Amino acid sequence: MTIPPFTVPQTWATRSVMDTLADHNPTLNVTANPAHIVPTNAADLAVTQIVRWQTFNLDCLRQAYGDILDDYPVPTVVSHLGPHMVNGLNQFKQVVIDYLFPRLTHPLQTGATVLGARLGAGLPNVSLKKDTIVDWPRRSGLSLISDDGTHFLVGCVLMGSQWDSAWLERSYVLGDVSQPLRRVAAYCLATDTRYGFVLTPKEVVVVRVSGTAYDARQPCRIEWQAVPWDASGPDTLTVNLSLWFISMMSLNPNHHGLCPPGAAPSLNLWLRYQDPAGSIAYKHHLSLRQAFCLPTGAEAEGAH
């Protein structure tokens, strides 16, 4: 494999991308507990299917990105683990910006460099920002956005007392329970962006949306998976890992924009092809990682 032209100065302390993103999140001392979601940015969508994103798990995600996670060093980021006082949404957003986003910066740069080399194209510079306009007056609470204003992730930020993904499992009629997911879906439709998230002091809920860009009247599909805020350690899917994974998916230009409901491939899909020597090989559809043996449990189809 050709190593992309990305190096870390030898004087910097380094860790793998995996170790960096598997660290503990800051401890939060939440003192504000509003009981309801403020009905701003309400999502008025047509018929919407909401399902669990079953393949968003560490086994499938490591199939795609395990080499980047393990083989590329990034500078160690030392941050204050708290406890941090959180007395409302703005303060929670600021804790995320001050203590989570710095850990994501170098892993995102490294992942983008590797993916760009595999694609044979430079990828845009991106940064994580708060309160970006997606469709006036709608604002994405936290976003991954490029220098030219393209959204790669959109997000909804709430307090844990306002919403919990467990309510989706316990409710037979979703109604208002699904509002945060529908809000993220509306942001995705407004920006032609496939990926987003809902973030609370208790969890991140990653979201993949399929539908018709700029048209909320057409059918829409929302896939979601929850990851606890407190998750950390080896072989554990964490909040930062989850955000990094969906960022990497969205940075691939072939998988950034919306697709029709049900058309988004499974995360464990590999494309079968014949290399110049005539051997059968496989390439992951998202990361373009190559392998001569299909990973256990993976799906394969012929490359188009």
C-alpha positions as CSV (number, residue, x, y, z in Angstrom):
1,M,0.0,0.0,0.0
2,T,1.3,3.5,-0.9
3,I,1.6,5.7,2.2
4,P,0.0,9.1,1.7
5,P,2.3,12.1,2.1
6,F,1.2,12.7,5.7
7,T,3.7,12.8,8.6
8,V,3.8,13.8,12.2
9,P,6.8,15.6,13.6
10,Q,8.9,13.2,15.6
11,T,9.0,15.6,18.5
12,W,5.2,15.2,19.0
13,A,3.8,12.5,21.3
14,T,1.6,10.4,19.1
15,R,-1.1,7.7,19.4
16,S,-3.1,5.7,16.9
17,V,-6.3,7.1,15.6
18,M,-8.1,4.3,17.4
19,D,-6.6,5.0,20.8
20,T,-7.2,8.7,20.5
21,L,-10.9,8.3,19.7
22,A,-11.5,5.6,22.2
23,D,-10.5,7.8,25.2
24,H,-12.9,8.8,27.9
25,N,-15.2,11.7,27.2
26,P,-15.2,14.6,29.6
27,T,-17.3,14.1,32.7
28,L,-20.4,16.4,32.8
29,N,-22.2,17.9,35.7
30,V,-25.6,18.8,34.2
31,T,-27.6,21.3,36.3
32,A,-30.2,22.3,33.7
33,N,-32.9,19.8,32.9
34,P,-35.6,21.2,30.6
35,A,-38.5,18.8,30.2
36,H,-39.5,19.5,26.6
37,I,-38.0,20.0,23.2
38,V,-38.4,23.6,22.0
39,P,-40.6,23.2,18.8
40,T,-38.3,25.3,16.7
41,N,-36.9,23.9,13.4
42,A,-39.7,21.3,13.5
43,A,-39.3,18.9,10.6
44,D,-42.3,18.7,8.3
45,L,-41.5,15.6,6.3
46,A,-43.6,13.3,4.1
47,V,-43.9,9.6,4.8
48,T,-40.9,8.7,6.8
49,Q,-39.5,5.2,7.7
50,I,-37.4,5.1,10.9
51,V,-35.3,2.0,11.5
52,R,-32.3,0.9,13.5
53,W,-29.0,1.2,11.6
54,Q,-28.0,-2.4,12.4
55,T,-24.6,-2.5,10.6
56,F,-23.3,0.6,12.4
57,N,-21.3,-1.5,14.8
58,L,-17.5,-1.7,15.5
59,D,-17.0,-5.0,13.6
60,C,-18.4,-3.6,10.4
61,L,-16.8,-0.2,10.8
62,R,-13.3,-1.8,11.5
63,Q,-13.7,-3.7,8.3
64,A,-13.9,-0.4,6.4
65,Y,-11.4,1.7,8.4
66,G,-9.4,-0.5,10.6
67,D,-6.1,0.1,8.8
68,I,-6.5,3.9,9.2
69,L,-7.4,3.5,12.9
70,D,-4.4,1.3,13.7
71,D,-1.6,2.3,11.3
72,Y,-1.6,6.1,11.3
73,P,-0.3,8.2,14.2
74,V,-1.9,11.4,15.3
75,P,-0.7,13.9,17.8
76,T,-1.8,13.3,21.4
77,V,-4.3,15.8,22.6
78,V,-4.4,16.4,26.4
79,S,-7.7,17.8,27.6
80,H,-9.3,18.5,31.0
81,L,-11.7,15.6,31.7
82,G,-13.8,17.7,34.1
83,P,-16.3,17.5,35.6
84,H,-17.6,20.3,33.4
85,M,-20.6,22.3,34.5
86,V,-23.5,22.2,31.9
87,N,-26.4,24.5,32.7
88,G,-27.9,24.6,29.2
89,L,-27.5,23.8,25.5
90,N,-25.1,26.6,24.8
91,Q,-22.7,25.5,27.6
92,F,-23.0,21.9,26.5
93,K,-22.1,22.9,22.9
94,Q,-19.1,24.8,24.2
95,V,-17.9,21.7,26.1
96,V,-18.1,19.7,23.0
97,I,-16.3,22.3,21.0
98,D,-13.6,22.8,23.6
99,Y,-12.9,19.2,24.6
100,L,-14.3,16.8,22.0
101,F,-13.7,18.6,18.7
102,P,-9.9,19.0,19.3
103,R,-9.6,15.2,19.6
104,L,-11.3,14.8,16.2
105,T,-9.3,17.3,14.3
106,H,-6.1,15.4,13.5
107,P,-7.9,12.0,13.0
108,L,-10.2,13.7,10.5
109,Q,-7.2,15.3,8.7
110,T,-5.4,12.0,8.6
111,G,-8.4,10.0,7.4
112,A,-9.1,12.6,4.7
113,T,-5.5,12.4,3.5
114,V,-5.6,8.6,3.3
115,L,-9.0,8.5,1.6
116,G,-8.0,11.3,-0.8
117,A,-4.9,9.3,-1.9
118,R,-7.0,6.3,-2.6
119,L,-9.5,8.3,-4.6
120,G,-6.7,10.1,-6.4
121,A,-8.2,13.5,-5.5
122,G,-7.8,16.1,-2.8
123,L,-10.6,16.3,-0.4
124,P,-11.9,19.6,1.0
125,N,-10.7,21.2,4.2
126,V,-13.4,20.7,6.8
127,S,-14.0,21.9,10.4
128,L,-16.6,21.4,13.1
129,K,-18.8,24.4,13.8
130,K,-21.9,25.3,15.7
131,D,-25.2,26.9,14.7
132,T,-24.7,26.8,10.9
133,I,-27.7,27.8,8.7
134,V,-29.0,24.9,6.6
135,D,-32.3,26.4,5.4
136,W,-33.3,29.7,6.9
137,P,-34.4,29.8,9.7
138,R,-33.2,26.3,10.4
139,R,-29.8,25.9,11.9
140,S,-27.7,22.8,12.5
141,G,-26.6,22.8,16.2
142,L,-23.2,21.2,15.4
143,S,-21.9,20.6,11.8
144,L,-18.9,19.4,9.9
145,I,-18.6,22.0,7.1
146,S,-16.0,22.7,4.4
147,D,-14.4,26.1,3.7
148,D,-16.9,26.7,0.9
149,G,-19.9,26.1,3.2
150,T,-20.7,22.5,2.1
151,H,-22.2,20.5,5.0
152,F,-20.7,17.1,5.5
153,L,-22.5,16.4,8.8
154,V,-25.5,18.1,10.3
155,G,-26.6,17.8,14.0
156,C,-29.2,18.5,16.5
157,V,-28.1,19.1,20.1
158,L,-30.5,18.5,23.1
159,M,-30.3,18.0,26.8
160,G,-30.7,14.4,28.0
161,S,-33.9,15.3,29.9
162,Q,-35.5,16.5,26.6
163,W,-34.9,13.3,24.6
164,D,-33.5,9.8,24.9
165,S,-33.1,7.3,22.1
166,A,-34.5,4.6,24.4
167,W,-37.9,6.3,23.9
168,L,-37.8,5.2,20.3
169,E,-37.7,1.5,21.4
170,R,-40.5,1.9,24.0
171,S,-43.0,3.8,21.9
172,Y,-45.4,2.1,19.5
173,V,-46.4,5.4,17.9
174,L,-43.3,7.5,17.4
175,G,-44.9,10.9,17.0
176,D,-43.0,13.6,18.9
177,V,-40.5,11.0,20.1
178,S,-39.0,10.9,16.6
179,Q,-38.8,14.7,16.3
180,P,-35.0,15.0,16.7
181,L,-34.4,12.4,14.1
182,R,-36.8,14.1,11.7
183,R,-35.1,17.4,12.4
184,V,-31.8,16.0,11.4
185,A,-33.4,14.4,8.3
186,A,-34.8,17.9,7.4
187,Y,-31.3,19.3,7.6
188,C,-29.9,16.5,5.5
189,L,-32.6,17.1,2.8
190,A,-31.9,20.8,2.9
191,T,-28.1,20.3,2.3
192,D,-28.0,17.1,0.2
193,T,-26.1,15.4,3.0
194,R,-26.5,11.8,3.9
195,Y,-25.2,11.8,7.5
196,G,-26.0,13.5,10.7
197,F,-26.4,13.0,14.5
198,V,-28.4,13.9,17.6
199,L,-26.1,14.7,20.5
200,T,-27.1,14.9,24.2
201,P,-25.0,14.7,27.4
202,K,-26.1,11.0,27.6
203,E,-25.4,9.8,24.0
204,V,-24.8,10.4,20.4
205,V,-27.3,9.0,17.9
206,V,-25.8,8.7,14.5
207,V,-28.2,9.0,11.5
208,R,-28.1,8.0,7.9
209,V,-30.8,9.6,5.7
210,S,-32.0,8.7,2.3
211,G,-34.5,10.7,0.3
212,T,-34.7,13.5,-2.3
213,A,-32.6,16.5,-1.9
214,Y,-34.4,19.8,-1.3
215,D,-37.8,18.1,-1.4
216,A,-39.4,17.1,2.0
217,R,-42.6,16.0,0.2
218,Q,-40.9,12.8,-1.1
219,P,-40.6,9.6,1.0
220,C,-37.6,9.6,3.4
221,R,-35.8,6.9,5.3
222,I,-33.9,7.5,8.6
223,E,-31.5,4.9,10.0
224,W,-30.1,5.5,13.5
225,Q,-27.8,3.9,16.1
226,A,-27.1,5.1,19.6
227,V,-23.7,5.2,21.4
228,P,-23.5,6.2,25.1
229,W,-21.6,9.3,26.1
230,D,-19.7,7.3,28.8
231,A,-18.5,4.5,26.3
232,S,-14.7,4.3,26.2
233,G,-11.8,1.9,26.0
234,P,-10.4,-0.8,23.6
235,D,-12.9,-2.5,21.3
236,T,-15.6,0.0,22.2
237,L,-17.6,2.2,19.9
238,T,-17.4,5.7,21.4
239,V,-19.0,9.0,20.7
240,N,-15.8,10.3,19.0
241,L,-15.3,7.2,17.0
242,S,-18.9,7.3,15.8
243,L,-18.6,11.0,14.7
244,W,-15.3,10.1,13.0
245,F,-16.9,7.2,11.1
246,I,-19.8,9.1,9.7
247,S,-17.4,12.0,8.8
248,M,-15.3,9.6,6.8
249,M,-18.3,8.2,5.0
250,S,-19.5,11.7,4.1
251,L,-16.0,12.8,2.9
252,N,-16.2,10.2,0.2
253,P,-17.8,12.1,-2.7
254,N,-19.5,9.0,-3.9
255,H,-21.4,8.6,-0.6
256,H,-21.9,12.2,0.5
257,G,-25.2,13.1,-1.2
258,L,-28.6,11.6,-0.7
259,C,-29.8,8.5,-2.4
260,P,-33.3,7.0,-2.8
261,P,-34.7,5.3,0.3
262,G,-33.3,1.9,0.7
263,A,-30.5,2.4,-1.8
264,A,-27.7,3.1,0.6
265,P,-25.4,0.0,0.7
266,S,-24.7,-2.0,3.9
267,L,-21.6,-0.9,5.7
268,N,-20.0,-4.3,5.3
269,L,-20.2,-4.3,1.5
270,W,-17.0,-5.0,-0.5
271,L,-16.6,-4.8,-4.2
272,R,-15.0,-7.7,-6.0
273,Y,-12.5,-7.1,-8.8
274,Q,-9.6,-8.6,-10.6
275,D,-6.2,-7.0,-10.0
276,P,-3.5,-6.6,-12.8
277,A,-2.0,-10.0,-11.9
278,G,-5.3,-11.7,-12.5
279,S,-6.0,-12.4,-8.8
280,I,-9.4,-11.8,-7.3
281,A,-9.3,-9.0,-4.7
282,Y,-11.8,-6.9,-2.8
283,K,-12.2,-3.1,-2.1
284,H,-14.4,-1.7,0.6
285,H,-17.1,0.6,-1.0
286,L,-16.6,3.4,1.5
287,S,-13.0,3.5,2.4
288,L,-11.5,1.8,-0.7
289,R,-9.4,-0.4,1.7
290,Q,-8.1,-3.4,-0.3
291,A,-7.9,-7.1,0.7
292,F,-7.3,-10.4,-1.0
293,C,-9.6,-12.3,1.4
294,L,-13.2,-11.2,2.2
295,P,-13.5,-10.4,5.9
296,T,-15.8,-12.7,8.0
297,G,-19.4,-11.7,7.7
298,A,-18.8,-9.3,4.8
299,E,-21.0,-9.0,1.7
300,A,-19.4,-8.8,-1.8
301,E,-20.6,-7.9,-5.2
302,G,-18.9,-7.2,-8.5
303,A,-17.5,-3.7,-9.0
304,H,-19.4,-1.5,-11.4
